[in-house]
């Protein structure tokens, strides 16, 4: 599946992909700094797009359905702050 995730740089890419891969059943996660789209391959008997998006929001990155908590977002490195 594929969905939009907010972020800016290679540090964001690493954080987003690590968070997605931390969800049970996720086989691969690839985020593009250009398109801001995350492509995820996962076992839908073990996980869901919702669970993956919640895990990504929890580490500071807004997704199509979930907004990162403000305190977590504000703790990101300055180059990773994407909200204007």
Phi, psi and omega in degrees: 000167184218138174206162183279137176225129180284140179175176184234314198232187179295327177295321176298314181304312181298315182295316181295312182294320178297317179296316180297316182289343179285345180279132180304134177093351180279123181270322180204155178213129181223116181253136179260125177293337181278309185270344184064021180258138177253124175259125183233134171250127182210161178272110185287358172274347181247341184209183180209160175304324178299312181298321180292315180295323177296319180296321180290317178298325182295337179261007171113009182241124178292142175241183180300327185251337186231139179259136178295144175301139183303319182294324178290315179301313184294340179275355178292155174303151185305321181292344182266355183282111187256345180282131181257000000 
